[in-house]
Structure formats: structure tokens, C-alpha cells
Amino acid sequence: MYKAGDYFVICDRCGFKRYASECKKEWNGSVVCADTCYEEKHPHSIPPKPLHEKQKVPIHRPEQADTFITTPITADDL
């Protein structure tokens, strides 16, 4: 049946020709049939959002400057 302004697409999963209004785009970018081939993204593949961390470090100090050793070190020193 003709639909004004609609066009045909090929389903990436089953390969059938469908109208674009009858298709959906999945989370991975595939265009598939909305009624038969479409699958939601599984919740386990979405990483959980980190909770706000309320723990604080009791004693904090600024980072000190690096200290370099100027005397040569030999294998006997180790």
C-alpha cells in the first residue's frame, strides 16, 4: 500500500523490505523491523552509575616535591 513521503528500507536482521515508518533503529545502529526484529538493549550491558562517594580522607597534605639522589649507586649498594 502506498504511503506518501515514506520510503523502503532493508531490515539489517531479517533482510525483508519494509517501509521506514515500520522500522526502528537499535542501540547498535541497526535499522530493523519494529514488530518482529527489534530488541531492547539488555540492562546488564549498561554499566551502573557510580554513587556519590561521601567518604573523605581525614588527613590530607599537598604532594611534596620530588627528591633526587645525586650520588651514584652501584650493584654492591643493592
Biopython code that builds the backbone (N, CA, C, O; Angstrom):
import numpy as np
from Bio.PDB.StructureBuilder import StructureBuilder

atoms = [
    (1, "MET", "N", (0.839, -1.168, 0.000)),
    (1, "MET", "CA", (0.000, 0.000, 0.000)),
    (1, "MET", "C", (0.893, 1.243, 0.000)),
    (1, "MET", "O", (1.879, 1.304, 0.735)),
    (2, "TYR", "N", (0.544, 2.232, -0.826)),
    (2, "TYR", "CA", (1.333, 3.451, -0.967)),
    (2, "TYR", "C", (1.176, 4.334, 0.264)),
    (2, "TYR", "O", (0.070, 4.537, 0.765)),
    (3, "LYS", "N", (2.312, 4.859, 0.745)),
    (3, "LYS", "CA", (2.297, 5.816, 1.849)),
    (3, "LYS", "C", (3.073, 7.042, 1.386)),
    (3, "LYS", "O", (4.260, 6.943, 1.074)),
    (4, "ALA", "N", (2.423, 8.179, 1.340)),
    (4, "ALA", "CA", (3.052, 9.402, 0.853)),
    (4, "ALA", "C", (4.206, 9.815, 1.757)),
    (4, "ALA", "O", (4.050, 9.897, 2.975)),
    (5, "GLY", "N", (5.359, 10.072, 1.160)),
    (5, "GLY", "CA", (6.521, 10.525, 1.914)),
    (5, "GLY", "C", (7.301, 9.420, 2.592)),
    (5, "GLY", "O", (8.340, 9.693, 3.194)),
    (6, "ASP", "N", (6.844, 8.189, 2.518)),
    (6, "ASP", "CA", (7.539, 7.065, 3.142)),
    (6, "ASP", "C", (8.443, 6.396, 2.108)),
    (6, "ASP", "O", (8.220, 6.550, 0.907)),
    (7, "TYR", "N", (9.429, 5.679, 2.541)),
    (7, "TYR", "CA", (10.365, 5.022, 1.636)),
    (7, "TYR", "C", (10.685, 3.632, 2.166)),
    (7, "TYR", "O", (10.423, 3.322, 3.328)),
    (8, "PHE", "N", (11.251, 2.806, 1.307)),
    (8, "PHE", "CA", (11.596, 1.446, 1.681)),
    (8, "PHE", "C", (12.997, 1.383, 2.273)),
    (8, "PHE", "O", (13.896, 2.112, 1.855)),
    (9, "VAL", "N", (13.170, 0.500, 3.255)),
    (9, "VAL", "CA", (14.487, 0.169, 3.810)),
    (9, "VAL", "C", (14.582, -1.349, 3.900)),
    (9, "VAL", "O", (13.565, -2.043, 3.915)),
    (10, "ILE", "N", (15.790, -1.851, 3.958)),
    (10, "ILE", "CA", (16.023, -3.274, 4.128)),
    (10, "ILE", "C", (16.391, -3.512, 5.583)),
    (10, "ILE", "O", (17.304, -2.871, 6.104)),
    (11, "CYS", "N", (15.694, -4.424, 6.242)),
    (11, "CYS", "CA", (15.967, -4.747, 7.646)),
    (11, "CYS", "C", (17.362, -5.368, 7.745)),
    (11, "CYS", "O", (17.703, -6.271, 6.982)),
    (12, "ASP", "N", (18.158, -4.880, 8.684)),
    (12, "ASP", "CA", (19.515, -5.394, 8.878)),
    (12, "ASP", "C", (19.529, -6.789, 9.499)),
    (12, "ASP", "O", (20.547, -7.477, 9.415)),
    (13, "ARG", "N", (18.454, -7.218, 10.106)),
    (13, "ARG", "CA", (18.426, -8.524, 10.742)),
    (13, "ARG", "C", (17.812, -9.599, 9.848)),
    (13, "ARG", "O", (18.414, -10.656, 9.662)),
    (14, "CYS", "N", (16.639, -9.352, 9.299)),
    (14, "CYS", "CA", (15.965, -10.396, 8.519)),
    (14, "CYS", "C", (16.100, -10.198, 7.014)),
    (14, "CYS", "O", (15.899, -11.152, 6.262)),
    (15, "GLY", "N", (16.434, -8.994, 6.543)),
    (15, "GLY", "CA", (16.633, -8.748, 5.129)),
    (15, "GLY", "C", (15.370, -8.447, 4.346)),
    (15, "GLY", "O", (15.438, -8.311, 3.124)),
    (16, "PHE", "N", (14.218, -8.336, 4.997)),
    (16, "PHE", "CA", (12.980, -8.027, 4.293)),
    (16, "PHE", "C", (12.902, -6.536, 3.988)),
    (16, "PHE", "O", (13.466, -5.717, 4.713)),
    (17, "LYS", "N", (12.208, -6.193, 2.923)),
    (17, "LYS", "CA", (11.987, -4.807, 2.548)),
    (17, "LYS", "C", (10.751, -4.307, 3.289)),
    (17, "LYS", "O", (9.670, -4.883, 3.166)),
    (18, "ARG", "N", (10.915, -3.241, 4.051)),
    (18, "ARG", "CA", (9.815, -2.668, 4.834)),
    (18, "ARG", "C", (9.788, -1.163, 4.629)),
    (18, "ARG", "O", (10.774, -0.569, 4.191)),
    (19, "TYR", "N", (8.653, -0.547, 4.950)),
    (19, "TYR", "CA", (8.585, 0.909, 4.966)),
    (19, "TYR", "C", (9.380, 1.431, 6.162)),
    (19, "TYR", "O", (9.440, 0.779, 7.204)),
    (20, "ALA", "N", (9.980, 2.589, 6.013)),
    (20, "ALA", "CA", (10.780, 3.171, 7.094)),
    (20, "ALA", "C", (9.935, 3.464, 8.332)),
    (20, "ALA", "O", (10.438, 3.415, 9.454)),
    (21, "SER", "N", (8.655, 3.767, 8.128)),
    (21, "SER", "CA", (7.777, 4.030, 9.275)),
    (21, "SER", "C", (7.496, 2.767, 10.081)),
    (21, "SER", "O", (7.020, 2.858, 11.212)),
    (22, "GLU", "N", (7.779, 1.593, 9.525)),
    (22, "GLU", "CA", (7.565, 0.323, 10.216)),
    (22, "GLU", "C", (8.857, -0.204, 10.845)),
    (22, "GLU", "O", (8.880, -1.320, 11.364)),
    (23, "CYS", "N", (9.924, 0.587, 10.804)),
    (23, "CYS", "CA", (11.237, 0.146, 11.315)),
    (23, "CYS", "C", (11.686, 1.030, 12.464)),
    (23, "CYS", "O", (11.191, 2.141, 12.655)),
    (24, "LYS", "N", (12.633, 0.509, 13.218)),
    (24, "LYS", "CA", (13.238, 1.234, 14.337)),
    (24, "LYS", "C", (14.745, 1.103, 14.244)),
    (24, "LYS", "O", (15.263, 0.148, 13.663)),
    (25, "LYS", "N", (15.447, 2.071, 14.821)),
    (25, "LYS", "CA", (16.899, 1.998, 14.891)),
    (25, "LYS", "C", (17.280, 1.466, 16.267)),
    (25, "LYS", "O", (16.841, 1.999, 17.287)),
    (26, "GLU", "N", (18.098, 0.412, 16.297)),
    (26, "GLU", "CA", (18.507, -0.183, 17.567)),
    (26, "GLU", "C", (19.673, 0.587, 18.175)),
    (26, "GLU", "O", (20.224, 1.498, 17.556)),
    (27, "TRP", "N", (20.039, 0.206, 19.394)),
    (27, "TRP", "CA", (21.110, 0.865, 20.135)),
    (27, "TRP", "C", (22.465, 0.704, 19.444)),
    (27, "TRP", "O", (23.361, 1.520, 19.660)),
    (28, "ASN", "N", (22.632, -0.333, 18.615)),
    (28, "ASN", "CA", (23.899, -0.568, 17.930)),
    (28, "ASN", "C", (23.924, 0.039, 16.534)),
    (28, "ASN", "O", (24.904, -0.143, 15.812)),
    (29, "GLY", "N", (22.866, 0.763, 16.129)),
    (29, "GLY", "CA", (22.827, 1.434, 14.846)),
    (29, "GLY", "C", (22.115, 0.669, 13.752)),
    (29, "GLY", "O", (21.964, 1.193, 12.648)),
    (30, "SER", "N", (21.672, -0.545, 14.012)),
    (30, "SER", "CA", (20.978, -1.344, 13.004)),
    (30, "SER", "C", (19.549, -0.854, 12.837)),
    (30, "SER", "O", (18.892, -0.501, 13.816)),
    (31, "VAL", "N", (19.064, -0.830, 11.591)),
    (31, "VAL", "CA", (17.672, -0.490, 11.307)),
    (31, "VAL", "C", (16.939, -1.810, 11.099)),
    (31, "VAL", "O", (17.247, -2.562, 10.175)),
    (32, "VAL", "N", (15.961, -2.086, 11.971)),
    (32, "VAL", "CA", (15.275, -3.380, 11.967)),
    (32, "VAL", "C", (13.761, -3.181, 12.009)),
    (32, "VAL", "O", (13.272, -2.090, 12.302)),
    (33, "CYS", "N", (13.029, -4.260, 11.710)),
    (33, "CYS", "CA", (11.564, -4.243, 11.779)),
    (33, "CYS", "C", (11.127, -3.975, 13.216)),
    (33, "CYS", "O", (11.621, -4.608, 14.149)),
    (34, "ALA", "N", (10.207, -3.043, 13.389)),
    (34, "ALA", "CA", (9.770, -2.673, 14.733)),
    (34, "ALA", "C", (8.940, -3.761, 15.392)),
    (34, "ALA", "O", (8.977, -3.904, 16.614)),
    (35, "ASP", "N", (8.189, -4.533, 14.609)),
    (35, "ASP", "CA", (7.273, -5.508, 15.202)),
    (35, "ASP", "C", (7.893, -6.884, 15.414)),
    (35, "ASP", "O", (7.456, -7.604, 16.312)),
    (36, "THR", "N", (8.893, -7.280, 14.626)),
    (36, "THR", "CA", (9.414, -8.640, 14.733)),
    (36, "THR", "C", (10.880, -8.716, 15.140)),
    (36, "THR", "O", (11.251, -9.609, 15.902)),
    (37, "CYS", "N", (11.711, -7.824, 14.665)),
    (37, "CYS", "CA", (13.163, -7.957, 14.849)),
    (37, "CYS", "C", (13.742, -7.070, 15.938)),
    (37, "CYS", "O", (14.860, -7.317, 16.389)),
    (38, "TYR", "N", (13.026, -6.055, 16.372)),
    (38, "TYR", "CA", (13.580, -5.080, 17.316)),
    (38, "TYR", "C", (13.815, -5.704, 18.682)),
    (38, "TYR", "O", (12.944, -6.393, 19.213)),
    (39, "GLU", "N", (14.998, -5.463, 19.255)),
    (39, "GLU", "CA", (15.332, -5.920, 20.611)),
    (39, "GLU", "C", (15.888, -4.747, 21.402)),
    (39, "GLU", "O", (16.735, -3.998, 20.915)),
    (40, "GLU", "N", (15.402, -4.598, 22.621)),
    (40, "GLU", "CA", (15.912, -3.562, 23.510)),
    (40, "GLU", "C", (17.329, -3.916, 23.951)),
    (40, "GLU", "O", (17.720, -5.083, 23.929)),
    (41, "LYS", "N", (18.086, -2.914, 24.346)),
    (41, "LYS", "CA", (19.424, -3.161, 24.886)),
    (41, "LYS", "C", (19.269, -3.800, 26.266)),
    (41, "LYS", "O", (18.486, -3.336, 27.095)),
    (42, "HIS", "N", (20.022, -4.861, 26.492)),
    (42, "HIS", "CA", (19.909, -5.566, 27.769)),
    (42, "HIS", "C", (20.464, -4.695, 28.888)),
    (42, "HIS", "O", (21.522, -4.088, 28.715)),
    (43, "PRO", "N", (19.785, -4.613, 30.030)),
    (43, "PRO", "CA", (20.232, -3.734, 31.121)),
    (43, "PRO", "C", (21.607, -4.114, 31.681)),
    (43, "PRO", "O", (22.305, -3.257, 32.223)),
    (44, "HIS", "N", (22.002, -5.379, 31.559)),
    (44, "HIS", "CA", (23.298, -5.781, 32.103)),
    (44, "HIS", "C", (24.465, -5.270, 31.266)),
    (44, "HIS", "O", (25.599, -5.261, 31.746)),
    (45, "SER", "N", (24.218, -4.846, 30.030)),
    (45, "SER", "CA", (25.300, -4.324, 29.200)),
    (45, "SER", "C", (25.531, -2.836, 29.436)),
    (45, "SER", "O", (26.448, -2.257, 28.854)),
    (46, "ILE", "N", (24.719, -2.212, 30.274)),
    (46, "ILE", "CA", (24.890, -0.799, 30.621)),
    (46, "ILE", "C", (25.599, -0.739, 31.976)),
    (46, "ILE", "O", (25.061, -1.254, 32.956)),
    (47, "PRO", "N", (26.792, -0.125, 32.068)),
    (47, "PRO", "CA", (27.474, -0.078, 33.362)),
    (47, "PRO", "C", (26.694, 0.788, 34.349)),
    (47, "PRO", "O", (26.111, 1.800, 33.961)),
    (48, "PRO", "N", (26.682, 0.394, 35.624)),
    (48, "PRO", "CA", (25.940, 1.184, 36.609)),
    (48, "PRO", "C", (26.616, 2.532, 36.864)),
    (48, "PRO", "O", (27.835, 2.665, 36.756)),
    (49, "LYS", "N", (25.814, 3.503, 37.196)),
    (49, "LYS", "CA", (26.361, 4.822, 37.516)),
    (49, "LYS", "C", (26.946, 4.767, 38.925)),
    (49, "LYS", "O", (26.318, 4.221, 39.832)),
    (50, "PRO", "N", (28.146, 5.328, 39.118)),
    (50, "PRO", "CA", (28.730, 5.302, 40.454)),
    (50, "PRO", "C", (27.941, 6.198, 41.409)),
    (50, "PRO", "O", (27.494, 7.285, 41.044)),
    (51, "LEU", "N", (27.786, 5.720, 42.611)),
    (51, "LEU", "CA", (27.092, 6.504, 43.622)),
    (51, "LEU", "C", (28.029, 7.589, 44.135)),
    (51, "LEU", "O", (29.251, 7.446, 44.087)),
    (52, "HIS", "N", (27.445, 8.665, 44.623)),
    (52, "HIS", "CA", (28.254, 9.756, 45.147)),
    (52, "HIS", "C", (28.988, 9.269, 46.394)),
    (52, "HIS", "O", (28.373, 8.797, 47.351)),
    (53, "GLU", "N", (30.295, 9.392, 46.364)),
    (53, "GLU", "CA", (31.097, 8.913, 47.487)),
    (53, "GLU", "C", (31.153, 9.987, 48.562)),
    (53, "GLU", "O", (31.591, 11.109, 48.307)),
    (54, "LYS", "N", (30.711, 9.641, 49.759)),
    (54, "LYS", "CA", (30.654, 10.604, 50.850)),
    (54, "LYS", "C", (31.850, 10.475, 51.791)),
    (54, "LYS", "O", (32.016, 11.284, 52.704)),
    (55, "GLN", "N", (32.682, 9.455, 51.566)),
    (55, "GLN", "CA", (33.831, 9.246, 52.434)),
    (55, "GLN", "C", (34.924, 10.250, 52.086)),
    (55, "GLN", "O", (35.223, 10.470, 50.913)),
    (56, "LYS", "N", (35.524, 10.862, 53.119)),
    (56, "LYS", "CA", (36.587, 11.834, 52.905)),
    (56, "LYS", "C", (37.843, 11.367, 53.620)),
    (56, "LYS", "O", (37.781, 10.630, 54.604)),
    (57, "VAL", "N", (38.970, 11.806, 53.113)),
    (57, "VAL", "CA", (40.244, 11.462, 53.734)),
    (57, "VAL", "C", (40.406, 12.341, 54.973)),
    (57, "VAL", "O", (40.293, 13.563, 54.871)),
    (58, "PRO", "N", (40.674, 11.737, 56.164)),
    (58, "PRO", "CA", (40.740, 12.542, 57.387)),
    (58, "PRO", "C", (41.948, 13.490, 57.429)),
    (58, "PRO", "O", (41.820, 14.623, 57.893)),
    (59, "ILE", "N", (43.116, 13.043, 56.952)),
    (59, "ILE", "CA", (44.305, 13.890, 56.946)),
    (59, "ILE", "C", (44.792, 13.983, 55.504)),
    (59, "ILE", "O", (45.127, 12.969, 54.892)),
    (60, "HIS", "N", (44.831, 15.169, 54.976)),
    (60, "HIS", "CA", (45.310, 15.329, 53.607)),
    (60, "HIS", "C", (46.390, 16.407, 53.582)),
    (60, "HIS", "O", (46.274, 17.449, 54.227)),
    (61, "ARG", "N", (47.421, 16.128, 52.831)),
    (61, "ARG", "CA", (48.535, 17.059, 52.703)),
    (61, "ARG", "C", (48.852, 17.256, 51.228)),
    (61, "ARG", "O", (48.593, 16.368, 50.415)),
    (62, "PRO", "N", (49.410, 18.409, 50.876)),
    (62, "PRO", "CA", (49.786, 18.606, 49.472)),
    (62, "PRO", "C", (50.944, 17.694, 49.088)),
    (62, "PRO", "O", (51.738, 17.300, 49.942)),
    (63, "GLU", "N", (51.038, 17.362, 47.815)),
    (63, "GLU", "CA", (52.100, 16.497, 47.334)),
    (63, "GLU", "C", (53.440, 17.224, 47.444)),
    (63, "GLU", "O", (53.557, 18.388, 47.062)),
    (64, "GLN", "N", (54.447, 16.527, 47.970)),
    (64, "GLN", "CA", (55.763, 17.134, 48.154)),
    (64, "GLN", "C", (56.564, 17.061, 46.858)),
    (64, "GLN", "O", (56.272, 16.269, 45.961)),
    (65, "ALA", "N", (57.588, 17.917, 46.791)),
    (65, "ALA", "CA", (58.455, 17.945, 45.611)),
    (65, "ALA", "C", (59.280, 16.661, 45.561)),
    (65, "ALA", "O", (59.563, 16.058, 46.596)),
    (66, "ASP", "N", (59.665, 16.245, 44.347)),
    (66, "ASP", "CA", (60.466, 15.043, 44.177)),
    (66, "ASP", "C", (61.869, 15.242, 44.736)),
    (66, "ASP", "O", (62.433, 16.332, 44.646)),
    (67, "THR", "N", (62.432, 14.172, 45.319)),
    (67, "THR", "CA", (63.791, 14.190, 45.846)),
    (67, "THR", "C", (64.638, 13.271, 44.981)),
    (67, "THR", "O", (64.292, 12.105, 44.790)),
    (68, "PHE", "N", (65.753, 13.789, 44.451)),
    (68, "PHE", "CA", (66.615, 13.015, 43.581)),
    (68, "PHE", "C", (67.909, 12.660, 44.298)),
    (68, "PHE", "O", (68.423, 13.454, 45.086)),
    (69, "ILE", "N", (68.437, 11.470, 44.027)),
    (69, "ILE", "CA", (69.704, 11.020, 44.603)),
    (69, "ILE", "C", (70.810, 11.450, 43.650)),
    (69, "ILE", "O", (70.771, 11.164, 42.453)),
    (70, "THR", "N", (71.806, 12.150, 44.215)),
    (70, "THR", "CA", (72.874, 12.663, 43.352)),
    (70, "THR", "C", (74.112, 11.778, 43.372)),
    (70, "THR", "O", (74.965, 11.905, 42.494)),
    (71, "THR", "N", (74.232, 10.890, 44.343)),
    (71, "THR", "CA", (75.406, 10.015, 44.393)),
    (71, "THR", "C", (75.145, 8.777, 43.549)),
    (71, "THR", "O", (74.020, 8.278, 43.531)),
    (72, "PRO", "N", (76.156, 8.267, 42.849)),
    (72, "PRO", "CA", (75.953, 7.077, 42.038)),
    (72, "PRO", "C", (75.704, 5.843, 42.885)),
    (72, "PRO", "O", (76.277, 5.702, 43.966)),
    (73, "ILE", "N", (74.852, 4.947, 42.402)),
    (73, "ILE", "CA", (74.519, 3.719, 43.108)),
    (73, "ILE", "C", (75.101, 2.560, 42.307)),
    (73, "ILE", "O", (74.909, 2.464, 41.095)),
    (74, "THR", "N", (75.804, 1.693, 42.997)),
    (74, "THR", "CA", (76.406, 0.521, 42.359)),
    (74, "THR", "C", (75.616, -0.715, 42.715)),
    (74, "THR", "O", (74.693, -0.661, 43.528)),
    (75, "ALA", "N", (75.984, -1.855, 42.092)),
    (75, "ALA", "CA", (75.297, -3.120, 42.361)),
    (75, "ALA", "C", (75.581, -3.576, 43.780)),
    (75, "ALA", "O", (74.758, -4.284, 44.360)),
    (76, "ASP", "N", (76.708, -3.201, 44.364)),
    (76, "ASP", "CA", (77.037, -3.587, 45.739)),
    (76, "ASP", "C", (76.109, -2.885, 46.737)),
    (76, "ASP", "O", (75.868, -3.405, 47.827)),
    (77, "ASP", "N", (75.590, -1.714, 46.374)),
    (77, "ASP", "CA", (74.719, -0.977, 47.284)),
    (77, "ASP", "C", (73.342, -1.653, 47.376)),
    (77, "ASP", "O", (72.629, -1.478, 48.365)),
    (78, "LEU", "N", (72.975, -2.414, 46.359)),
    (78, "LEU", "CA", (71.658, -3.057, 46.379)),
    (78, "LEU", "C", (71.777, -4.329, 47.130)),
    (78, "LEU", "O", (70.791, -5.051, 47.282)),
]
sb = StructureBuilder()
sb.init_structure("model")
sb.init_model(0)
sb.init_chain("A")
sb.init_seg("    ")
for serial, (resi, resn, name, xyz) in enumerate(atoms, 1):
    if name == "N":
        sb.init_residue(resn, " ", resi, " ")
    sb.init_atom(name, np.array(xyz, "f"), 0.0, 1.0, " ", f" {name:<3s}", serial, name[0])
structure = sb.get_structure()
